[in-house]
Amino acid sequence: MAIEYECRYCHMHLGSIDHYGLTEAQLGFDQLTPEEREDIITNDITGKQVVRVICETCQEVLESYPERSLLPSLFH
């Protein structure tokens, strides 16, 4: 099964990785606290694992305008 990566703000699909044979340590998931895991790694209604990260565009917006993190969407 593949793990899908998407931006937590704009929901853009960033890529996927086939995790057969990969350990949580190789994926870096072992470095997350239980709270971070709950926030970052989710399952959609089809059971697909989704990792919510920040794309470069949204990262640039947050660096330039940190107050936008308080809004429901960075761009609206």
C-alpha positions in Angstrom: 0.0 0.0 0.0 1.2 3.5 -0.8 1.5 6.4 1.5 0.1 9.6 0.0 1.7 13.0 0.9 -0.4 16.1 0.7 -0.1 19.7 1.9 -2.0 20.4 5.1 -3.0 23.8 3.9 -3.7 23.8 0.2 -4.3 20.0 0.0 -2.1 19.7 -3.1 -0.9 16.1 -3.8 2.8 16.1 -3.2 3.6 12.5 -4.0 3.4 9.0 -2.8 5.7 6.3 -1.7 5.3 2.5 -1.7 6.1 1.6 1.9 6.3 -2.2 1.4 9.4 -3.3 3.2 10.1 0.1 4.7 10.1 0.5 8.5 8.7 3.4 10.5 12.3 4.4 11.2 13.2 4.6 7.5 10.1 6.8 7.0 11.0 8.9 10.0 7.7 8.2 11.7 9.5 6.9 14.8 10.7 10.4 15.5 7.1 11.7 16.0 5.4 12.0 19.4 1.9 10.3 19.6 0.3 13.8 19.3 2.3 14.6 16.2 1.5 11.2 14.7 -2.2 11.9 15.3 -1.9 15.3 13.6 0.3 14.4 10.7 -0.7 10.8 9.7 -4.3 10.1 8.9 -6.3 7.5 7.1 -8.9 8.6 4.5 -12.3 6.8 4.1 -10.8 4.2 1.8 -8.2 3.3 4.4 -5.3 5.0 2.5 -2.7 6.4 4.7 -2.2 10.2 4.2 0.8 12.2 5.6 0.0 15.9 5.9 3.0 18.1 5.4 3.6 21.6 4.1 4.4 22.4 0.5 7.0 24.9 -0.5 4.4 27.5 -1.6 2.6 27.4 1.7 5.9 27.4 3.6 6.9 30.6 1.9 3.6 32.2 2.7 3.9 31.2 6.4 7.5 32.5 6.5 6.4 35.9 5.0 3.1 36.2 6.8 3.1 34.1 10.0 -0.3 35.5 11.1 -1.9 33.7 8.2 -1.5 30.4 10.1 -4.5 31.6 12.2 -6.8 31.7 9.1 -8.7 28.6 7.9 -6.9 28.9 4.5 -3.6 30.6 3.7 -4.8 31.9 0.4 -8.4 33.0 1.0 
